[in-house]
Every structure is written in C-alpha cells, then in structure tokens.
C-alpha cells in the first residue's frame, strides 16, 4: 500500500526501481530520490502508462 509513511521510507538505490500498490498504481524511485507516480492500464489491448506527477 502506498501510504504517506511508505513513501517517506523509499530511499534511492543504485538503479531506478518501482514500488507498486494495486490496480496499476505505482511509483518509481530514481537514483537521486525523486518519486514519480505512475498509473499502468490497458487500452485496446496495449499497455499504456500515465505519469501523474513528482
């Protein structure tokens, strides 16, 4: 679950990584520590990604 406490505990690593919630919601954490919210979904059989913010 991507709660406020869980997001605060995400620390940068040597590579970009993802922490997922459910139903396509996830965040990516960059090597500099920037957290980007993303929503993955399918449209007409294709996987699409919507970046919601940083």
Buried (B, 14 or more C-beta within 10 A) or exposed (E): EBEEEEEEEBEBEEEEEEBEBEEBBBBBBBEEEEBBBBBBEEEEEEEEEEEEEE
